[in-house]
Amino acid sequence: MTTGTDFNMIDATIADIHAAYAAGTLTARKLVEFYFDRIEKLDRNGPNINSVISTNPEALAQADALDEAFAKSGPVGPLHGIPLAMKDQGDVKEMPTTMGSVLFKDHMPGRDSFVTAKLRDAGAIFIAKTTLGEMGAGDTHGSLFGSTRCVYDFDRTAGGSSGGSGAAASANFCAAAIGQEGFASIRRPSIWNGIAGMRPSAGLVSRGGVYAGWPSIYGSLGPMARTVADCAKLLDVMAGYDENDPITAHGVGNQADSYADGLSTDGLKGKRIGILRTVMGYHTEPDSDDFKQVDALFNKSVEDMAAAGADIVDPIEIPDMLEYLSKRAWDTVGDEQSFRDYAAGSANSPFASKEEAMASPLYAQVTNGVTTRWAGSATPEQYAAYQKARGDFMTIFLNTMARLGLDAIVHKAVEHTPTLISDGTAPPFVDQKGAPHLNTFLIFVPSVVVPAGFTPDGLPAGITFLGRPYSDADMLNYAYAYEQATGHRRLPELG
């Protein structure tokens, strides 16, 4: 499909778009119009993917301004005229931030998040806010919008909680998208919609102006795009210190000069890759046919990495991993304070605290994932035990990599294919099935996921590159080399 020029927009990369701008075969206005047209035809109608909550009423005017600037003096920055979508828990001043919930319907914070501002300064245009697991919880179901569909099977969930960002990027409703992950919220919907995605090491990217930020340390914003290279280009702009999100102090001195410039098709050559086969996904079923189909694709991915020049260590074991993972506990105090801080920074928050939101008559309408998480608070003793376990396990994790001489660990991105929407919206409320959370247990480590093929039923699977703290550039490089060697990205058939 074209924009009325010789430029093919479908699955176009940032580099493709910029080349078309330079050649004069595309304008930012035509590109935004193209995406808006697809959203109307395929997201709100047709297969009704239902990945977009709102669109930016000023996007076309912003595109015109960028086109005018380009004609006068060239690109305004490294993301000039790149239309992006933001998971609807990050603030973009022209659009509401709803968290996908009736609790925050029509909530206009009146500000840009820190990352929104950085991307905008680099020339990006935020054209849409995307669906999410309500209030950032679980697969992408919400009282404000319903459910978001997997682009490869409309009866199945897009995953979550960044399901809208995953589906929108895969369906070509935007050039790329921003997600947020505290459990598996970028990695699972990326793979279940056939794109690359990344949860950076905590501290690289600010959560300022984003729901579920400081003083909670679980969540990280990250890029979700059809290619690893585009993820890297977004991270180049997103990363940076923000005094209003103190976790970013950890990233000072650990940020690469560029995450995109060092990508190489030879990135896996001579790299020692440990294959982690321990079953660790959330509510996973290793005896099921679905698990076995994903396992077969994982086995093939190991062969493909070896063919790309990697030195494979298969299998590896991380001592006592499952015992440590079982100690995960939410920071109840931090979560509550982060709600208060986010609300206090908004120009128009309907609630000042989580308690106020739970006391609202609207709370009865929210999805099961929210009520489960908010009601299932950990005790201070449980959280303290998790903190100790996390510190102890980080040492075990790093020692395993050092002892085996590993450059990265690879495991399944998700141990199951997308679950049915009907199973996630009625008892027993199947949610996040098969999702590993090793990276978000440790918090300060990067994970990059990349497609690894499709089952005989046409459902997607993928692999994760997991590394030491702040080895984000290396993980992107390994994922890029695998992606380029295998080419598993498949355009969804949307009609």
Number of C-alpha atoms within 10 A of each C-alpha: 10 11 18 11 13 11 17 15 20 15 20 16 18 24 13 14 24 21 14 18 21 15 9 11 15 22 22 26 18 17 22 26 16 19 22 20 13 17 25 14 15 19 24 15 12 12 16 17 25 24 34 27 23 17 18 19 12 13 21 19 11 21 26 16 15 23 21 14 14 18 13 9 8 14 19 17 14 18 23 26 32 25 24 26 30 26 32 34 26 31 28 30 17 19 25 25 30 29 28 29 28 18 25 20 15 15 18 20 25 17 19 19 21 24 25 25 17 16 24 22 16 20 21 26 27 27 30 31 32 32 37 38 29 31 23 29 27 28 32 34 34 28 21 20 18 17 27 32 28 33 27 24 23 16 15 22 32 37 38 34 32 36 35 39 38 42 37 32 26 32 30 22 29 29 30 28 31 30 32 34 22 22 25 28 35 32 37 35 32 38 33 32 35 35 29 34 34 33 31 31 29 25 29 30 26 29 28 24 26 28 26 28 25 24 18 21 22 22 26 28 30 27 28 37 31 29 25 29 24 21 26 28 19 26 24 19 20 23 24 20 20 18 11 13 20 17 22 20 16 16 22 13 8 15 21 17 10 15 23 20 13 14 20 17 16 18 21 26 17 14 20 20 28 27 22 17 16 14 15 21 20 17 15 18 16 16 8 10 11 17 17 16 19 24 19 11 20 24 14 13 21 22 13 16 23 19 14 21 16 22 18 19 16 13 11 17 14 15 12 10 15 13 11 17 19 11 17 20 20 19 22 17 15 17 22 17 19 22 22 18 20 20 20 15 15 18 12 16 19 16 18 16 18 16 12 11 15 17 11 11 9 14 17 13 14 20 24 22 23 19 16 11 13 18 9 12 16 17 14 14 10 15 19 15 14 21 18 12 19 19 11 13 21 18 11 16 17 15 13 17 21 11 8 13 14 20 22 21 21 24 23 29 30 31 30 30 26 29 22 18 24 14 14 23 19 10 9 8 14 18 25 29 22 24 23 26 21 20 20 24 24 23 23 22 22 27 29 32 34 30 30 29 24 19 17 8 10 11 23 29 31 29 27 28 27 26 26 21 18 22 20 27 22 24 28 32 26 27 30 27 22 28 22 16 16 16 13 19 22 17 17 16 10 16 7
